Amino acid sequence: MRMWLAKQKAKAELLKAFRNGEIGNRYSYSSNTGLVYPKIHTVQFDRKKKTLIYVFTLPTGMDPKEVIKKDYCFKQVFGERIELKGDVKKFTLTVFTAPSPTLVRYEAERFSEQAKNAKLPIVCGIDMNGQNVVYDMLEHPHLLIAGETGSGKSTQLRSILTSLITMIDPNRLQLFLCDLKRSEFHLFRGVKHVEAVLVSPIEMLPMLIHLREETTKRGDLLDAHEVAHIDDLPDPPPYIV
């Protein structure tokens, strides 16, 4: 009985998000108008992962983009720690009920298991389930870190560089670090992997010329050996970051 009441209360919270955001299919029949809201199929509590999981489907004819566009309505009801996934008809809303940690201590060994199969392991931290997050920069070569002052951008960059340095042989990686603030990367000077720490646009120009020449040289090698990646060359050159 207690669980049934808890599910009914949780269901009412989701219906509140639907109503507040007018998430549904509008109808008009004679003098009656209104909204047909999505249908809630399941409400599940996972006490081990500390999550509340909803599964709902949209009424036929409703644009699924409206749900994604109004994710703020779910956050206003359930808080910021949610994950909304779906496609055309079926959606899953996961609410993470455990508080988010204010500090994640960086230890390279902690992420070594996830990183061992990556050529260029990028340590991101932990997800909302508390699981370690590591991805391979070889598969996703572009990374943007954004945030307000004091939010931890520099700390994240240093942890990423430290991971690359500790997990990859210096013969397989060259790092070119551009530091216009002159306060971020000085501690990496002298590390075997680091080719240069540049602090002015004038210094960066020769580096860009060098990298362009190196890109052309590697392109010629790929063409000559008829392969698509430097890892496929007989004597592969180091990765450049």
Secondary structure by P-SEA (a helix, b strand, c coil): caaaaaaaaaaaaaaaaaaaaccbbbbbcccbbbbbcccccccccccccbbbbbbbcccccccaaaaaaaaaaaaaacccbbbbbbcccbbbbbbbccccccbbbbbccccccccccccbbbbcccccccbbbbbbcccccbbbbbbcccccaaaaaaaaaaaaaaccccccbbbbbbbccccccccccccccccccccccccaaaaaaaaaaaaaaaaaaaaaacccccccccccccccc
